[in-house]
Each structure stands twice: as structure tokens, then as C-alpha cells.
Amino acid sequence: MDDHLSWLDSALDWLGRMGYIGAFLAGFLGASIPFFPSYILIPLMATQLHPFLVGIISGIGAGVGQYLHYYIGLGGRHLFSPDTQARFEKWRIRYGKYGLWLIVALAATPITPDDIIWIPLGLVRYPRVKALIAGITGKTILSLVYAYAGYYGWSFIDQLLKGWGLG
């Protein structure tokens, strides 16, 4: 591969040697660190490991990694006045009605930054276990799509790269 893709080879080699722990880390780091390329690593790992297990394990890692943003909101809650904190209670009721489905939908969508929901969830003290389960569910759906896209689509991508002189 071209020199500009060597970082990808190194990351994939490192995560691949770690096996399914690498899949967990790819998901966790992808959800915790902005612009970490889990959407590239998960499909590539699925070409070396079982795609279903890669999707499930990386989804759990991504759900846990995204859940850390909840605590930013929870800690930031104390920066607001008591009046503002009281207004958070109104939002807690609204999130109680639709929050679970909103979390799953945003977590399963690759184009939305999930922080737009997680930090406010912490601010309003949305139930932690419910948030974690919804986040893991959504991220697992997304990770399974990534894993199977890599597993079934790698031969096509490999042919394209070779055609462009990158393979």
C-alpha cells in the first residue's frame, strides 16, 4: 500500500493482534475520541475475525465509550444556577418519554455526533442504566453494519484500491 495508508496498516495490525479486545478498543476509542477511524477499522477487522462478533464487541465498546460523555453533562450540571437546574427537570420529563428511542436512533446513525444528546442526558440526570443500554444497542446496530460491510465488501474495495494503484 501507499505510504499515506501505512498508519492504517499499523493500526489494523495492532488491533488485529489483539483480536476481539482490539474490536472493543476500536469501538471504544471511536466513540470517545473525535475523528478516530473506527468506521474504517471495524470493517477491516471483520475481514480477519468473525464479523458478527466484531460487530457485537465493538458495539459494546462504542456504547461504553459514548456513555462517558454522559458524565461530562452530569459534572457540568453543577456549573448552572439552581433556577437553570430546575428547568432541567422539564427536559428530564421529555427525555423520559422519548429519550430511549432518541439515544438508539442517534447512536445507530453514523453521521450525527452523539454528544448532542449525551451531554444533555447527563445534565438532566436521565437514568444511567437506561441510557447505557440504549447507547450500546444503537452502537451495536451501527457496528454490525460496519462489520458486515467490511466482510462482504472487502473484495470489491480491494479491487478498487488495486485499480488505483494502492493495493
Secondary structure, 3 states (H helix, E strand, C coil): CCHHHHHHHHHHHHHHHHCHHHHHHHHHHHHHCCCCCHHHHHHHHCCCCCHHHHHHHHHHHHHHHHHHHHHHHHHHHHHCCHHHHHHHHHHHHHHHHHHHHHHHHHHCCCCCCCHHHHHHHHHCCCCHHHHHHHHHHHHHHHHHHHHHHHHHHHHHHHHHHHHCCCC
